[in-house]
Amino acid sequence: MTTIGRLRVGTLGTLSSRLAASSRLAAAGLALILLGTGGLAPARIAAQQPGVHPVSGRVYALPMSVEGAPWLDRREREDEEEVGLLVRLLRLPRGAAVADVGAGSGYVTPRLAKAVGPTGKVYAVDIQQGMLDLLGQSLARQKITNVVPVLSTIDDPKLPAASIDLIVMVDVYHEFSQPQRMLQRMKEALKPDGRLVLVEYRAEDPAVPIRPEHKMTKAQVKQEVEHEGFKQSRVLDDLPRQHVIVFTKP
């Protein structure tokens, strides 16, 4: 079964074939993330290869586009991912400030908003205005008022400094084209005791029916995120198909 952006099981091609595929997707009108070099230290600029993480060697996946939003909101997603359980695992206190980075059309965001309550706040962050428009429509239907939409860039989530209790990324981090810069900006946005949570499909499990480039191993996540100054604190494998990996700001 094929979907846009996060295609189902398929063969992992070479980097050159993936770049060729990205050109075809761009021609079809999908939003692709481009690489840049501003803001990194010179040594890290030199190490940065297009589409490849300079620390782990992992190839970046193509991002989900607005055209793929129906897949994000598919009926079977709750059974496949148990998002309700995920929100409970996050143990969000009432009144917390949470950022849903890569919020997309808003499948997870309303649940976070309900968990933190009317005194809490959720920043719904996405690089595509079209996704935020869909999210806004969903929030209006549900009469949820404690969500702040944020149009970010590929290297900055545009979150207020030292103000966020928890940042969560659900099936998102592996698509970042500038993961190092994004992690640095997120670290600046977190409070001193803030948490960073990555939810990623398990690359260790070949039975998880997602394309390989849209999955990550525990080792990859730990290597890349700790390289940017975070400390891994917990790994939860309660979900059917995904790791929930928790980091703290030192």
LINDA-V827174 format. One line per field, one symbol per residue. ss: DSSP state (h for helix, s for strand, l for the rest). A space follows every 10 residues. Layout:
BEGIN
ss=???
END
This chain:
BEGIN
ss=llllllllll llllhhhhhh hhhhhhhlll llllllllll lhhhhhhlsl lsllllllsl lllllhhhhh hhllllhhhh hlhhhhhhhh llllllssss slllllllhh hhhhhhllll ssssssllhh hhhhhhhhhh hhllllssss slsllsllll lllsssssss llhhhlllhh hhhhhhhhhs ssssssssss ssllllllll lhhhlslhhh hhhhhhhlls ssssssllll lssssssssl
END
